Amino acid sequence: MAKSVRMSKKGQLVIPKEMREALGFQEGDQLLVTLDGERVILERPEQYARATRGMLKGTWGTTKEEVKRYLEKERRTWE
């Protein structure tokens, strides 16, 4: 589904009614606006959280002990 819309002087756009209904967007809903290259993505914050959950898993270690050592090392740099 594609529709042409016009941006106002204030940078506002109207999401066409058919699209709002198809997505279940209602007045007062909070949406997250993300820039992806030259595309703008609108989604509910909960959808974004689900999509990005776990992306940093293992960054600071894979066991509790590794994470603890990492945190202790970082905290020592604060002093």
DAUR-V270394 format. One record per pair of residues at least 6 apart in sequence whose C-alpha atoms are under 8 Angstrom apart, sorted by sequence separation. I is the first residue (numbers start at 1). GAP is how many residues later the second one is. D is the distance in Angstrom with one decimal. If there is no record, write none. Layout:
BEGIN
{{I | GAP | D} {I | GAP | D}}
END
This chain:
BEGIN
{{7 | 6 | 5.1} {20 | 6 | 7.1} {34 | 6 | 5.7} {35 | 6 | 6.4} {60 | 6 | 7.2} {61 | 6 | 5.0} {6 | 7 | 6.5} {33 | 7 | 6.7} {34 | 7 | 5.1} {60 | 7 | 5.4} {5 | 8 | 6.9} {6 | 8 | 7.9} {33 | 8 | 5.7} {34 | 8 | 6.6} {5 | 9 | 6.9} {32 | 9 | 7.9} {33 | 9 | 4.9} {61 | 9 | 7.5} {5 | 10 | 7.8} {32 | 10 | 5.7} {33 | 10 | 6.8} {60 | 10 | 6.4} {5 | 11 | 8.0} {31 | 11 | 6.2} {32 | 11 | 5.3} {31 | 12 | 5.4} {32 | 12 | 5.8} {3 | 13 | 7.3} {31 | 13 | 4.8} {32 | 13 | 5.6} {30 | 14 | 6.6} {31 | 14 | 6.3} {30 | 15 | 7.4} {32 | 16 | 7.9}}
END
